[in-house]
């Protein structure tokens, strides 16, 4: 059986020799054996036990509580590892959320761009129209998605948002120019791919949602009018092109 001296275990685990001596003194981690001269030696079982101790310490458990847990005859190593994995994943998610917040703040301070206000975001619409649109998004996809979309837009800043809208306008102009072709034409489908990618800035557009949006462009007069200003019949053409895009398996359906 492979054995490790206290110095070797200290190096492997990243804890001090003094800490290992203390764990031995309080009965938390006894060595597998001692040499005639009193030197401590640890085996695989002790290494795994130390791993548990360090995991619990990372989760802020006091040493006395850790001792009760790992020295309980009912303690199961695999269950312990699964517990640590679940708890660390929770922490990882929390830390990721904190990192995202920090990144947003850093970007704002570095670029000196103020995040978009609601008035800038919905420029050109009356307050009543904005209220109606926000309510419809919540009804269709939920408040969480509405807030996520608005947050993405705010973080773009005024210039970034105007640039994004300009790109969308260029895609619509391209679609209008190609609308005399068959919806399945390769050039049309390439333009639809740009349209789909542009929409994915706001939210994940899977096959079901993209087909639904195409239908809405035709049936909802507001969307119909929006696309018709580029070219008469564009809303109908775009719906057909979207259906071909989906039929060709260019995006995955919701399972």
LOTIMI-565975 format. One record per residue (C-alpha): residue number from 0; residue in three letters; y, x, z. Coordinates in steps of 0.02 Angstrom, whole numbers, plus 50000, padded with zeros to 5 digits. Last residue first. Example, Ala and Ser with C-alpha at 12.3 -4.5 7.8 and 13.67 -1.06 7.14 Angstrom:
BEGIN
> num,residuo,y,x,z
> 1,SER,49947,50684,50357
> 0,ALA,49775,50615,50390
//
This chain:
BEGIN
> num,residuo,y,x,z
> 254,UNK,50937,48103,48623
> 253,UNK,51112,48107,48554
> 252,UNK,51108,48151,48370
> 251,UNK,51128,48330,48312
> 250,UNK,51256,48383,48184
> 249,UNK,51242,48436,48001
> 248,UNK,51085,48330,47980
> 247,UNK,51119,48285,47799
> 246,UNK,51133,48103,47849
> 245,UNK,51274,48152,47968
> 244,UNK,51379,48233,47831
> 243,UNK,51336,48089,47714
> 242,UNK,51397,47966,47847
> 241,UNK,51557,48067,47870
> 240,UNK,51589,48065,47683
> 239,UNK,51571,47876,47679
> 238,UNK,51690,47856,47826
> 237,UNK,51813,47977,47746
> 236,UNK,51815,47878,47584
> 235,UNK,51849,47716,47675
> 234,UNK,51993,47793,47774
> 233,UNK,52059,47881,47618
> 232,UNK,52077,47720,47518
> 231,UNK,52261,47747,47483
> 230,UNK,52310,47926,47515
> 229,UNK,52389,48023,47657
> 228,UNK,52473,47869,47732
> 227,UNK,52306,47780,47717
> 226,UNK,52235,47894,47851
> 225,UNK,52353,47834,47988
> 224,UNK,52353,47655,47925
> 223,UNK,52164,47645,47945
> 222,UNK,52176,47722,48117
> 221,UNK,52299,47588,48173
> 220,UNK,52205,47450,48081
> 219,UNK,52043,47485,48173
> 218,UNK,51900,47440,48055
> 217,UNK,51905,47584,47933
> 216,UNK,51944,47731,48047
> 215,UNK,51835,47647,48180
> 214,UNK,51682,47659,48067
> 213,UNK,51711,47844,48043
> 212,UNK,51735,47865,48230
> 211,UNK,51569,47780,48263
> 210,UNK,51480,47893,48139
> 209,UNK,51556,48042,48230
> 208,UNK,51507,47973,48400
> 207,UNK,51325,47948,48352
> 206,UNK,51314,48117,48266
> 205,UNK,51388,48216,48410
> 204,UNK,51573,48247,48435
> 203,UNK,51597,48346,48595
> 202,UNK,51776,48318,48652
> 201,UNK,51956,48358,48605
> 200,UNK,51931,48524,48515
> 199,UNK,51777,48448,48436
> 198,UNK,51890,48344,48326
> 197,UNK,51943,48499,48229
> 196,UNK,51762,48550,48202
> 195,UNK,51724,48378,48128
> 194,UNK,51873,48386,48011
> 193,UNK,51828,48562,47956
> 192,UNK,51649,48504,47922
> 191,UNK,51721,48357,47827
> 190,UNK,51815,48480,47716
> 189,UNK,51653,48573,47679
> 188,UNK,51572,48406,47641
> 187,UNK,51708,48365,47516
> 186,UNK,51687,48532,47428
> 185,UNK,51498,48508,47421
> 184,UNK,51514,48337,47342
> 183,UNK,51429,48203,47447
> 182,UNK,51583,48092,47459
> 181,UNK,51592,48096,47267
> 180,UNK,51760,48161,47208
> 179,UNK,51926,48068,47196
> 178,UNK,51949,48092,47384
> 177,UNK,51965,48281,47366
> 176,UNK,52156,48287,47374
> 175,UNK,52155,48164,47520
> 174,UNK,52027,48268,47612
> 173,UNK,52137,48422,47591
> 172,UNK,52288,48326,47656
> 171,UNK,52186,48271,47806
> 170,UNK,52135,48451,47841
> 169,UNK,52317,48509,47827
> 168,UNK,52372,48374,47950
> 167,UNK,52241,48429,48074
> 166,UNK,52301,48608,48060
> 165,UNK,52479,48550,48092
> 164,UNK,52422,48453,48245
> 163,UNK,52344,48611,48315
> 162,UNK,52502,48711,48280
> 161,UNK,52608,48579,48367
> 160,UNK,52490,48585,48517
> 159,UNK,52498,48775,48523
> 158,UNK,52687,48775,48515
> 157,UNK,52704,48646,48654
> 156,UNK,52578,48724,48770
> 155,UNK,52392,48732,48731
> 154,UNK,52352,48705,48914
> 153,UNK,52424,48529,48909
> 152,UNK,52310,48483,48764
> 151,UNK,52154,48542,48854
> 150,UNK,52207,48446,49010
> 149,UNK,52235,48288,48908
> 148,UNK,52058,48300,48840
> 147,UNK,51982,48326,49013
> 146,UNK,52082,48180,49085
> 145,UNK,52021,48063,48949
> 144,UNK,51842,48124,48971
> 143,UNK,51844,48088,49157
> 142,UNK,51922,47917,49129
> 141,UNK,51773,47853,49029
> 140,UNK,51718,47856,48848
> 139,UNK,51756,47689,48767
> 138,UNK,51849,47597,48906
> 137,UNK,51940,47755,48961
> 136,UNK,51991,47792,48781
> 135,UNK,52052,47612,48762
> 134,UNK,52158,47624,48920
> 133,UNK,52237,47786,48862
> 132,UNK,52281,47709,48693
> 131,UNK,52357,47552,48772
> 130,UNK,52464,47650,48896
> 129,UNK,52523,47766,48758
> 128,UNK,52570,47616,48650
> 127,UNK,52666,47539,48795
> 126,UNK,52758,47701,48829
> 125,UNK,52809,47708,48646
> 124,UNK,52728,47834,48530
> 123,UNK,52813,47972,48430
> 122,UNK,52775,48111,48554
> 121,UNK,52615,48076,48649
> 120,UNK,52586,48252,48713
> 119,UNK,52771,48290,48731
> 118,UNK,52798,48134,48839
> 117,UNK,52640,48171,48939
> 116,UNK,52707,48343,48980
> 115,UNK,52628,48494,48900
> 114,UNK,52594,48647,49007
> 113,UNK,52741,48763,49026
> 112,UNK,52727,48923,48927
> 111,UNK,52774,49086,49011
> 110,UNK,52636,49169,48910
> 109,UNK,52579,49276,49055
> 108,UNK,52615,49146,49190
> 107,UNK,52528,49004,49097
> 106,UNK,52380,49111,49049
> 105,UNK,52362,49173,49229
> 104,UNK,52370,48995,49297
> 103,UNK,52238,48933,49176
> 102,UNK,52128,49083,49213
> 101,UNK,52143,49053,49400
> 100,UNK,52092,48870,49381
> 99,UNK,51944,48920,49274
> 98,UNK,51895,49052,49401
> 97,UNK,51899,48922,49540
> 96,UNK,51788,48806,49439
> 95,UNK,51669,48951,49406
> 94,UNK,51668,48989,49592
> 93,UNK,51617,48811,49630
> 92,UNK,51481,48812,49499
> 91,UNK,51417,48979,49564
> 90,UNK,51419,48911,49741
> 89,UNK,51312,48764,49691
> 88,UNK,51196,48881,49596
> 87,UNK,51185,48989,49752
> 86,UNK,51129,48839,49854
> 85,UNK,50996,48788,49730
> 84,UNK,50929,48965,49712
> 83,UNK,50928,48991,49901
> 82,UNK,50828,48832,49927
> 81,UNK,50705,48882,49790
> 80,UNK,50683,49051,49875
> 79,UNK,50649,48969,50042
> 78,UNK,50525,48848,49965
> 77,UNK,50433,48997,49891
> 76,UNK,50433,49089,50058
> 75,UNK,50368,48943,50161
> 74,UNK,50417,48938,50345
> 73,UNK,50296,48831,50445
> 72,UNK,50256,48973,50565
> 71,UNK,50444,48983,50605
> 70,UNK,50496,49164,50602
> 69,UNK,50602,49143,50446
> 68,UNK,50698,48993,50511
> 67,UNK,50722,49038,50694
> 66,UNK,50776,49214,50649
> 65,UNK,50902,49149,50522
> 64,UNK,50978,49037,50656
> 63,UNK,51002,49185,50774
> 62,UNK,51073,49290,50633
> 61,UNK,51209,49161,50593
> 60,UNK,51195,49076,50421
> 59,UNK,51343,49118,50308
> 58,UNK,51257,49080,50141
> 57,UNK,51259,49266,50102
> 56,UNK,51177,49293,50271
> 55,UNK,51040,49173,50220
> 54,UNK,51010,49273,50061
> 53,UNK,51013,49436,50158
> 52,UNK,50883,49373,50281
> 51,UNK,50772,49307,50141
> 50,UNK,50779,49476,50051
> 49,UNK,50737,49561,50215
> 48,UNK,50580,49453,50226
> 47,UNK,50532,49500,50050
> 46,UNK,50554,49684,50091
> 45,UNK,50454,49661,50252
> 44,UNK,50308,49586,50158
> 43,UNK,50312,49724,50027
> 42,UNK,50299,49863,50157
> 41,UNK,50415,49946,50282
> 40,UNK,50401,50108,50378
> 39,UNK,50496,50154,50536
> 38,UNK,50490,50330,50609
> 37,UNK,50428,50338,50789
> 36,UNK,50358,50515,50785
> 35,UNK,50182,50448,50777
> 34,UNK,50236,50343,50631
> 33,UNK,50292,50164,50651
> 32,UNK,50219,50015,50562
> 31,UNK,50261,49863,50456
> 30,UNK,50441,49875,50519
> 29,UNK,50510,49729,50621
> 28,UNK,50644,49619,50546
> 27,UNK,50730,49489,50655
> 26,UNK,50662,49550,50821
> 25,UNK,50833,49591,50896
> 24,UNK,50797,49778,50899
> 23,UNK,50721,49780,50724
> 22,UNK,50870,49692,50648
> 21,UNK,50980,49818,50737
> 20,UNK,50886,49966,50663
> 19,UNK,50902,49886,50492
> 18,UNK,51089,49866,50517
> 17,UNK,51106,50048,50574
> 16,UNK,51015,50104,50416
> 15,UNK,51150,50016,50317
> 14,UNK,51119,49880,50192
> 13,UNK,51112,49895,50002
> 12,UNK,50934,49831,49989
> 11,UNK,50860,49978,49894
> 10,UNK,50961,50112,49984
> 9,UNK,50925,50043,50158
> 8,UNK,50742,50021,50113
> 7,UNK,50735,50205,50065
> 6,UNK,50822,50261,50226
> 5,UNK,50710,50151,50333
> 4,UNK,50559,50229,50250
> 3,UNK,50466,50133,50117
> 2,UNK,50281,50099,50103
> 1,UNK,50172,50065,49953
> 0,UNK,50000,50000,50000
//
